[in-house]
Amino acid sequence: MDYYEVIRRRRMVRNFRDDPLEAEAVERIVTAGLQGPSAGFSQGFSFIALESPEDRERFWATNEHNPQPERVRRAPLVVVPFACKDVYLDRYAEPDKGRTDRDESFWPVPYWYIDTGMAALNVLHAAVAEGLGALFFGIPTEDWSALRDAFDVPEAYDPIGAIVVVIPRTTGSRVPPIPDDGRKSRNSFTAAAGTKRSAEEVARRTSRYRVRGTFDGVVPDERSMGSNVVSRRTDTASALKRFVEASLLCGFIASAPATGRYPT
Ligand SMILES: Cc1cc2nc3c(=O)[nH]c(=O)nc-3n(C[C@H](O)[C@H](O)[C@H](O)COP(=O)(O)O)c2cc1C
């Protein structure tokens, strides 16, 4: 499946069959997760992939504070991505990085959670590429100890959430709308994220409908720049458009770091 089609089709699936998944598909999905990028190539994330009824039952027994509905508990595969801060502090204390003080104030945006989130997105996308679906849900900190104990996970590993991978009951894509509220802006930061949404926006977001076929506003408005610009629209512009669209669908908004101190 075309990558952009995977992005367009990915939605959290909550209506699915209980059937087991093909072992090869599970292997590919979990491997895809582990192939995510990592800061400094730290690779400070690990997964547990639970398939047997016993293992899944052990997992659900720890799911107390954000209990998932019974139908979610029947999912044939549960993947839990764990993030390990210590791996990053160790890696960034190495000579090429030099943060030997391991000072956590160096990490205004904790890369261990970012990397593990990216790895989780790989799992969500890989599920779609396999013709399957997935649901990510949070695990409250109150449940972390029980979860670690159940699977002998060291204390240093934080479960950033859990993903169930399933065979969706519904077919076809339910493509989310792309917010048309300034978030697409390339030249200035006008994102509405974080501001209170209007009633109309809330209604729009909660309704299910297909994204429109056109994508206005990513490239500069040709009409305001004269007709020459129309003919100068190139493949680059459309590639950029698709990149921005993909980033928005991933909930990713680029903005310049404020301090210049961000780790690389
Ligand atoms: C970090 C994160 C935590 C989430 N937690 C939950 C959750 O606990 N339960 C749930 O049903 N969905 C959860 N979701 C799914 C979101 O509700 C969903 O992604 C959002 O409504 C957009 O819908 P879509 O993913 O189908 O496009 C979570 C998503 C993310 C990215």
The ligand as a Gaussian input file, in Angstrom:
#p B3LYP/6-31G(d) Opt

LIG

0 1
 C       -0.925000       9.666000      23.042000
 C       -2.318000       9.150000      22.701000
 C       -3.112000       8.644000      23.712000
 C       -4.372000       8.143000      23.401000
 N       -5.113000       7.577000      24.391000
 C       -6.278000       6.991000      24.078000
 C       -7.001000       6.269000      25.074000
 O       -6.580000       6.164000      26.235000
 N       -8.161000       5.688000      24.701000
 C       -8.638000       5.760000      23.414000
 O       -9.682000       5.193000      23.135000
 N       -7.970000       6.436000      22.450000
 C       -6.797000       7.043000      22.750000
 N       -6.104000       7.699000      21.773000
 C       -6.668000       7.804000      20.424000
 C       -7.159000       9.205000      20.114000
 O       -8.400000       9.433000      20.737000
 C       -7.292000       9.340000      18.586000
 O       -6.021000       9.185000      18.017000
 C       -7.867000      10.679000      18.159000
 O       -9.198000      10.826000      18.602000
 C       -7.850000      10.850000      16.638000
 O       -8.531000       9.781000      16.018000
 P       -7.793000       8.836000      14.951000
 O       -6.507000       8.339000      15.588000
 O       -8.772000       7.738000      14.678000
 O       -7.492000       9.669000      13.754000
 C       -4.857000       8.204000      22.077000
 C       -4.037000       8.723000      21.068000
 C       -2.775000       9.176000      21.377000
 C       -1.901000       9.699000      20.242000

